[in-house]
Amino acid sequence: MAKQIIEKVMSPEGGVQKGAAGPPPGMGGPPPGRAGGRPGPGGPPPGRSGPPPGMMAPPSAPSFAKRLDTLDKKTVYLVDLGFGGGYEFMQQLQEWFKKNMPSVTTMVKRKPGNVFMDDKQELWEEVKAKGDAVVFGVAG
């Protein structure tokens, strides 16, 4: 049964599925224990709005790019995060595209800076300007 559920939820044709209780965990709902996205269990003190001083507002729900109808004649950026084995994985994925979807142009790139920080905007500006889709991932 679990396999059937996973296939339904993770199906490329179906996109991110929403059940009766809303989106899957971590996929767009308010943080756990923060109904309605209000800070803390009771919200802000009377006469105040937003988080207490020195605290950041809760993050907004992520917005996902619209799913492409096809990858035919599109450019897909394969972005390696910098984790061990990631670049090799992206090269293997590039070879898969060449063999199985030759009309797709792939660009293997490595995120500049440290794996966990130092994110530079140049790569993301290039992806936005020249790419149609991104595979962003790790290996290890």
DRENDREN-832902 format. One record per atom (N, C-alpha, C): atom name; y negated, z negated, x negated; residue number from 1; residue in one letter. Coordinates in pm, whole numbers, plus 32768, in hexadecimal, padded with zeros to 4 digits. Each point is the difference from the previous one (the first is absolute). Layout:
<pts>
- site:py:pz:px:pos:code
- CA:Y:Z:X:NUM:A;
...
</pts>
This chain:
<pts>
- site:py:pz:px:pos:code
- N:8077:8000:7FAE:1:M;
- CA:7F89:8000:8052:1:M;
- C:7F82:8000:7FAA:1:M;
- N:8003:7FB2:7F93:2:A;
- CA:7F8B:7FFB:7FA9:2:A;
- C:7FE1:808A:7FC8:2:A;
- N:8067:804D:7FDD:3:K;
- CA:7FEC:8086:7FCB:3:K;
- C:7FBA:8058:8066:3:K;
- N:8026:7FF6:807F:4:Q;
- CA:7FC0:804F:8069:4:Q;
- C:7F6D:7FDC:800D:4:Q;
- N:7FE2:7F80:7FF9:5:I;
- CA:7F75:7FD3:800B:5:I;
- C:7FAE:8035:7F8B:5:I;
- N:8038:7FF4:7F86:6:I;
- CA:7FBA:802E:7F89:6:I;
- C:7FE7:8096:800A:6:I;
- N:8065:804C:8029:7:E;
- CA:7FEE:8090:800B:7:E;
- C:7F93:8022:8066:7:E;
- N:7FF9:7FB6:806D:8:K;
- CA:7F9A:801A:8066:8:K;
- C:7F76:7FDC:7FCA:8:K;
- N:7FF2:7F8E:7FBF:9:V;
- CA:7F7E:7FD2:7FCF:9:V;
- C:7FD2:8054:7F8B:9:V;
- N:805A:8024:7FA6:10:M;
- CA:7FD9:8044:7F85:10:M;
- C:800A:8098:8009:10:M;
- N:801B:8035:8073:11:S;
- CA:800E:8090:8011:11:S;
- C:7F7E:8048:7FDF:11:S;
- N:8004:8067:7FA9:12:P;
- CA:7F85:804A:7FE3:12:P;
- C:7FC6:8044:807B:12:P;
- N:8058:8023:805E:13:E;
- CA:7FCF:8042:8079:13:E;
- C:7FB7:7F9E:805B:13:E;
- N:8027:7F80:7FFA:14:G;
- CA:7FC9:7F9F:805D:14:G;
- C:7F85:7FB7:7FCE:14:G;
- N:7FE6:8003:7F7F:15:G;
- CA:7F8F:7FB5:7FCB:15:G;
- C:8018:7F6B:800D:15:G;
- N:7F97:7FB0:7FF5:16:V;
- CA:800C:7F6F:800E:16:V;
- C:8010:7FE1:8094:16:V;
- N:806D:7FBF:8021:17:Q;
- CA:801E:7FE2:808B:17:Q;
- C:7FC6:7F78:8026:17:Q;
- N:7FCD:7FF5:8078:18:K;
- CA:7FCE:7F81:8033:18:K;
- C:805D:7FD0:806E:18:K;
- N:8031:7F88:7FF3:19:G;
- CA:8054:7FC7:8067:19:G;
- C:7FAC:7FBF:806C:19:G;
- N:8042:7FBC:805E:20:A;
- CA:7FBB:7FC1:806F:20:A;
- C:7F9F:7F94:7FCE:20:A;
- N:801E:7FC4:7F8E:21:A;
- CA:7FAD:7F94:7FCD:21:A;
- C:7F90:8031:7FA5:21:A;
- N:7FF0:8082:7FF0:22:G;
- CA:7F96:8034:7FAB:22:G;
- C:8037:8040:7F83:22:G;
- N:7FAB:8016:7F9B:23:P;
- CA:802C:8044:7F87:23:P;
- C:8060:7FA9:7FB0:23:P;
- N:8050:803E:7FA6:24:P;
- CA:8059:7FB2:7FAA:24:P;
- C:7FB0:7FA1:7FA8:24:P;
- N:803E:7F96:7FCD:25:P;
- CA:7FB9:7FA1:7FA9:25:P;
- C:7FC0:8048:7F8A:25:P;
- N:7F83:7FDC:7FE4:26:G;
- CA:7FB8:803B:7F91:26:G;
- C:7FCD:808C:8019:26:G;
- N:800A:8030:807B:27:M;
- CA:7FD9:808A:801D:27:M;
- C:7F91:8007:8068:27:M;
- N:7F9A:7FAC:7FF4:28:G;
- CA:7F8C:8013:8053:28:G;
- C:7FDD:7F8F:805E:28:G;
- N:8050:7F9B:800C:29:G;
- CA:7FE0:7F8F:8057:29:G;
- C:7FAF:7F98:7FB6:29:G;
- N:7FCB:7F9C:8048:30:P;
- CA:7FB9:7F95:7FBA:30:P;
- C:8060:7FAF:7FAA:30:P;
- N:7FCE:7FBC:7F9A:31:P;
- CA:8057:7FAF:7FAB:31:P;
- C:8048:7F96:8052:31:P;
- N:8079:7FD8:7FD4:32:P;
- CA:8049:7F99:804B:32:P;
- C:7FAC:7F82:8012:32:P;
- N:8003:7FC8:8077:33:G;
- CA:7FB6:7F86:801C:33:G;
- C:7F6D:8019:801C:33:G;
- N:7FD8:807C:800C:34:R;
- CA:7F73:8020:8016:34:R;
- C:7FF5:805A:807C:34:R;
- N:8022:7FCC:8072:35:A;
- CA:7FF9:8050:807A:35:A;
- C:7F75:8038:8012:35:A;
- N:7FFA:8080:801A:36:G;
- CA:7F7F:8040:8014:36:G;
- C:7FB1:8011:7F80:36:G;
- N:803B:7FDC:7F8D:37:G;
- CA:7FBB:8010:7F81:37:G;
- C:7F96:7F97:7FE8:37:G;
- N:7FFB:7F96:8051:38:R;
- CA:7F9B:7F98:7FED:38:R;
- C:802A:7FA5:7F8D:38:R;
- N:7FA3:7FD3:7FAE:39:P;
- CA:8024:7FAB:7F8E:39:P;
- C:8030:7F77:802D:39:P;
- N:8071:7FD7:7FCB:40:G;
- CA:8035:7F7A:801D:40:G;
- C:8037:7FF5:808C:40:G;
- N:8046:7F93:801C:41:P;
- CA:8040:7FF1:8083:41:P;
- C:7F9D:7FF3:8073:41:P;
- N:7F8D:7FC6:7FE9:42:G;
- CA:7FA3:7FEB:806F:42:G;
- C:7F86:8057:7FFB:42:G;
- N:7FF7:8058:7F9C:43:G;
- CA:7F8A:8054:7FF5:43:G;
- C:7F8F:7FB6:7FBD:43:G;
- N:7F8B:803D:7FFA:44:P;
- CA:7F8F:7FC1:7FBC:44:P;
- C:7FC9:7F8C:8053:44:P;
- N:7FB5:7FA6:7FC0:45:P;
- CA:7FC4:7F91:8049:45:P;
- C:7F9D:8033:806A:45:P;
- N:7FE2:7FB1:8064:46:P;
- CA:7FA2:802B:8067:46:P;
- C:7F7A:8028:7FC2:46:P;
- N:7FC8:806C:8033:47:G;
- CA:7F7F:8031:7FCF:47:G;
- C:800A:8056:7F85:47:G;
- N:8076:8016:7FCB:48:R;
- CA:8014:8051:7F89:48:R;
- C:805C:8074:8020:48:R;
- N:7FEE:806B:7FB8:49:S;
- CA:805F:806E:800C:49:S;
- C:8030:8023:7F74:49:S;
- N:8078:8035:7FFB:50:G;
- CA:8036:802B:7F80:50:G;
- C:803F:7F8E:7FB3:50:G;
- N:8029:801C:7F86:51:P;
- CA:8045:7F9C:7FAF:51:P;
- C:7FA0:7F97:7FCA:51:P;
- N:8035:7F8D:7FD5:52:P;
- CA:7FAC:7F98:7FC3:52:P;
- C:7FBE:8034:7F81:52:P;
- N:7F93:7FC2:7FD6:53:P;
- CA:7FBD:802C:7F85:53:P;
- C:8061:8001:7F8A:53:P;
- N:7FF6:8068:7FAF:54:G;
- CA:8056:800C:7F8B:54:G;
- C:8086:803E:801D:54:G;
- N:801E:801A:807E:55:M;
- CA:8081:803B:8024:55:M;
- C:7FE9:8091:8027:55:M;
- N:8060:8053:7FE1:56:M;
- CA:7FF6:808D:8026:56:M;
- C:802E:8012:8090:56:M;
- N:7FCA:8062:8042:57:A;
- CA:802E:8021:8087:57:A;
- C:808F:8035:7FF7:57:A;
- N:8050:7FE9:8069:58:P;
- CA:8088:8035:7FFC:58:P;
- C:7FFC:8099:7FF5:58:P;
- N:8062:8039:7FBC:59:P;
- CA:7FFF:8091:7FEF:59:P;
- C:8012:8046:8085:59:P;
- N:7FC3:8075:800A:60:S;
- CA:8012:804E:807A:60:S;
- C:8086:8049:7FF8:60:S;
- N:802E:802D:8071:61:A;
- CA:807F:8048:8004:61:A;
- C:7FF4:807F:7FAC:61:A;
- N:8069:8020:7FB4:62:P;
- CA:7FF9:8079:7FAE:62:P;
- C:7FFD:807C:8058:62:P;
- N:7FBE:8065:7FD0:63:S;
- CA:8003:807F:8047:63:S;
- C:8056:8060:7FAE:63:S;
- N:8058:8044:8043:64:F;
- CA:8059:805C:7FBD:64:F;
- C:7FD0:808E:8016:64:F;
- N:801A:8054:7F9E:65:A;
- CA:7FDD:808D:800D:65:A;
- C:8056:803E:806D:65:A;
- N:7FC9:8063:8042:66:K;
- CA:804A:8048:8066:66:K;
- C:8075:8047:7FBD:66:K;
- N:8073:7FF9:803F:67:R;
- CA:8078:803F:7FCA:67:R;
- C:7FEF:8098:8003:67:R;
- N:8023:8042:7F92:68:L;
- CA:7FF9:8092:7FFA:68:L;
- C:8071:803C:8053:68:L;
- N:7FE7:806F:803E:69:D;
- CA:8068:8045:804C:69:D;
- C:8067:803E:7FA3:69:D;
- N:7FD2:802A:7F8B:70:T;
- CA:8058:8040:7F9F:70:T;
- C:7FC8:7FEB:7F74:70:T;
- N:8057:800B:7F9E:71:L;
- CA:7FD4:7FFD:7F74:71:L;
- C:7FF9:808D:7FC7:71:L;
- N:8025:8064:8050:72:D;
- CA:8000:808B:7FD5:72:D;
- C:7F75:8028:7FCD:72:D;
- N:7FFB:8031:7F85:73:K;
- CA:7F84:802D:7FBF:73:K;
- C:7F98:7F90:7FF0:73:K;
- N:802E:7F85:7FF6:74:K;
- CA:7FA7:7F8D:7FED:74:K;
- C:800C:7FD0:7F6F:74:K;
- N:7FA1:7FAE:7FD7:75:T;
- CA:8003:7FC2:7F7C:75:T;
- C:801C:7F6B:8012:75:T;
- N:806B:7FD2:7FBF:76:V;
- CA:8029:7F74:8008:76:V;
- C:7FEE:7FC0:7F77:76:V;
- N:7FB0:7F98:7FFA:77:Y;
- CA:7FEF:7FB3:7F84:77:Y;
- C:806D:7F97:7FF9:77:Y;
- N:8046:7FFB:7F90:78:L;
- CA:8068:7F9E:7FE6:78:L;
- C:7FC5:7F9D:7F9C:78:L;
- N:7FD2:7F8E:8030:79:V;
- CA:7FB5:7FA3:7FAD:79:V;
- C:8058:7F8C:7FD5:79:V;
- N:8011:7FF5:7F7D:80:D;
- CA:804C:7F93:7FC3:80:D;
- C:7FA4:7F89:7FED:80:D;
- N:802C:7F8D:802A:81:L;
- CA:7FB3:7F85:7FF7:81:L;
- C:7FF9:7FCC:7F71:81:L;
- N:8064:8023:7FAD:82:G;
- CA:8003:7FD1:7F77:82:G;
- C:8071:7F9E:7FE7:82:G;
- N:8050:7FE5:8065:83:F;
- CA:8075:7FAB:7FF0:83:F;
- C:806A:804C:7FB1:83:F;
- N:8055:7FB9:7FB7:84:G;
- CA:8069:803E:7FB0:84:G;
- C:8057:805D:8053:84:G;
- N:8010:807B:7FD1:85:G;
- CA:8055:8061:8044:85:G;
- C:7FB7:8050:806C:85:G;
- N:7F88:7FDB:8020:86:G;
- CA:7FB7:8042:806C:86:G;
- C:7FDF:8091:7FE2:86:G;
- N:7FD3:801B:7F87:87:Y;
- CA:7FD9:808A:7FDD:87:Y;
- C:807B:805B:8005:87:Y;
- N:8070:7FCE:7FCC:88:E;
- CA:807C:804F:8001:88:E;
- C:802C:801B:808F:88:E;
- N:7FF2:7F9C:8058:89:F;
- CA:8024:8013:808C:89:F;
- C:7FA9:806E:803F:89:F;
- N:7F7E:7FFC:7FE5:90:M;
- CA:7FA5:8064:803A:90:M;
- C:8021:808C:7FCA:90:M;
- N:802A:8009:7F82:91:Q;
- CA:8028:8081:7FCA:91:Q;
- C:807F:8033:8047:91:Q;
- N:805E:7FA5:801B:92:Q;
- CA:8078:8027:8049:92:Q;
- C:7FDD:802D:808D:92:Q;
- N:7FA1:7FBB:8040:93:L;
- CA:7FD4:8026:8085:93:L;
- C:7FBD:808A:7FFC:93:L;
- N:7FB4:8019:7F97:94:Q;
- CA:7FC1:8083:7FEF:94:Q;
- C:806B:806D:7FF5:94:Q;
- N:8068:7FE5:7FB5:95:E;
- CA:806E:8061:7FF4:95:E;
- C:8044:8016:8088:95:E;
- N:800E:7F96:804F:96:W;
- CA:803C:800F:8085:96:W;
- C:7FAA:805D:8055:96:W;
- N:7F7D:7FEE:7FFC:97:F;
- CA:7FA8:8057:804E:97:F;
- C:800D:8091:7FD1:97:F;
- N:8006:8016:7F7C:98:K;
- CA:800E:8089:7FCC:98:K;
- C:807F:8043:8035:98:K;
- N:806C:7FB4:8005:99:K;
- CA:8081:8036:802B:99:K;
- C:8008:800F:8098:99:K;
- N:7FD3:7F9D:804A:100:N;
- CA:8015:7FFB:8090:100:N;
- C:7F8A:802D:8055:100:N;
- N:7F88:7FF7:7FCC:101:M;
- CA:7F87:8028:8049:101:M;
- C:7FA1:8047:7F9F:101:M;
- N:8025:8077:7FD3:102:P;
- CA:7FB1:8042:7F97:102:P;
- C:7F71:8025:8027:102:P;
- N:7FE1:8002:8082:103:S;
- CA:7F76:8021:8028:103:S;
- C:7FA1:7F8A:7FEE:103:S;
- N:8037:7F8A:7FE3:104:V;
- CA:7FAE:7F88:7FEE:104:V;
- C:7FD5:7FF6:7F6E:104:V;
- N:7F7F:7FF0:7FEA:105:T;
- CA:7FCC:7FEB:7F79:105:T;
- C:7FFD:7F69:7FE7:105:T;
- N:8038:7FD4:7F8F:106:T;
- CA:8000:7F71:7FE0:106:T;
- C:7FB2:7FE8:7F80:106:T;
- N:7FBC:7F8F:7FFC:107:M;
- CA:7FB4:7FD6:7F8C:107:M;
- C:802C:7F72:7FDE:107:M;
- N:803F:7FEC:7F8D:108:V;
- CA:8028:7F7B:7FD4:108:V;
- C:7F8B:7FC3:7FB4:108:V;
- N:7FD6:7F8A:802B:109:K;
- CA:7F91:7FB9:7FBF:109:K;
- C:8028:7F6E:7FEE:109:K;
- N:7FC2:7FC0:7F9E:110:R;
- CA:8014:7F70:7FED:110:R;
- C:7F7D:7FBA:801F:110:R;
- N:8008:7F97:8050:111:K;
- CA:7F89:7FB1:8020:111:K;
- C:7FCA:7FC7:7F7F:111:K;
- N:7F7F:8016:7FE4:112:P;
- CA:7FC8:7FCC:7F83:112:P;
- C:7FF3:7F68:8004:112:P;
- N:7FF8:7FC4:7F8C:113:G;
- CA:7FEC:7F6F:7FF8:113:G;
- C:8083:7FB4:800B:113:G;
- N:7FF2:7F80:8012:114:N;
- CA:8071:7FA5:800C:114:N;
- C:804B:8017:8082:114:N;
- N:8082:7FE2:8000:115:V;
- CA:8052:8010:8078:115:V;
- C:7FC4:7FB5:8077:115:V;
- N:7FCD:7F89:7FE9:116:F;
- CA:7FD5:7FA9:806D:116:F;
- C:7F69:7FFF:8018:116:F;
- N:7FB2:803E:7FA9:117:M;
- CA:7F6F:7FFD:8011:117:M;
- C:7FC1:8075:7FB6:117:M;
- N:7F7F:7FF9:7FE9:118:D;
- CA:7FB6:8069:7FB9:118:D;
- C:800C:8086:8043:118:D;
- N:7FF9:8004:8083:119:D;
- CA:800C:807D:8049:119:D;
- C:7F7E:804F:7FF3:119:D;
- N:800A:8078:7FCC:120:K;
- CA:7F8B:8057:7FF1:120:K;
- C:7FFC:8061:8075:120:K;
- N:7F89:802B:8025:121:Q;
- CA:7FEE:8056:8076:121:Q;
- C:8016:8095:7FE3:121:Q;
- N:7FFC:802A:7F83:122:E;
- CA:800A:808F:7FE2:122:E;
- C:8080:803E:8038:122:E;
- N:8071:7FBB:7FF0:123:L;
- CA:807E:8036:8032:123:L;
- C:7FFC:8010:8097:123:L;
- N:7FCF:7F9A:8046:124:W;
- CA:8000:8004:8092:124:W;
- C:7F9D:8069:8034:124:W;
- N:7F93:8015:7FB8:125:E;
- CA:7FA2:806A:8026:125:E;
- C:8042:8089:7FEF:125:E;
- N:804D:8012:7F94:126:E;
- CA:8049:807F:7FEC:126:E;
- C:8067:8014:806F:126:E;
- N:804A:7F97:8021:127:V;
- CA:8066:800B:8069:127:V;
- C:7FC0:8026:8084:127:V;
- N:7F8F:7FC1:8023:128:K;
- CA:7FBC:8020:807D:128:K;
- C:7FCE:8090:8001:128:K;
- N:7FCC:802E:7F8E:129:A;
- CA:7FC5:8086:7FFA:129:A;
- C:806A:806E:7FFB:129:A;
- N:806D:7FE9:7FB8:130:K;
- CA:805F:806D:7FE7:130:K;
- C:8089:7FED:8041:130:K;
- N:801F:7F88:802F:131:G;
- CA:8085:7FE6:8034:131:G;
- C:8006:7FFC:8098:131:G;
- N:8078:8018:8032:132:D;
- CA:8019:7FF7:8091:132:D;
- C:8052:7F84:8021:132:D;
- N:804B:7FCE:7F9E:133:A;
- CA:8056:7F8C:8015:133:A;
- C:8016:7FBB:7F7A:133:A;
- N:802C:7F82:8008:134:V;
- CA:8019:7FAF:7F88:134:V;
- C:8084:7FB6:8011:134:V;
- N:804E:8000:7F95:135:V;
- CA:8071:7FA3:7FF3:135:V;
- C:7FD4:7F9F:7F94:135:V;
- N:7FEC:7F83:8026:136:F;
- CA:7FCE:7F9A:7FA4:136:F;
- C:806E:7F9A:7FF1:136:F;
- N:8031:7FEC:7F86:137:G;
- CA:8072:7FA8:7FFA:137:G;
- C:801D:7FC7:7F77:137:G;
- N:8068:7FB2:8002:138:V;
- CA:802F:7FBB:7F8A:138:V;
- C:8093:8023:7FE9:138:V;
- N:8035:7FD2:7F94:139:A;
- CA:808E:800A:7FE4:139:A;
- C:8027:7F82:7FB6:139:A;
- N:8075:7FFA:7FCC:140:G;
- CA:8023:7F8C:7FB1:140:G;
- C:8088:7FD1:8010:140:G;
</pts>
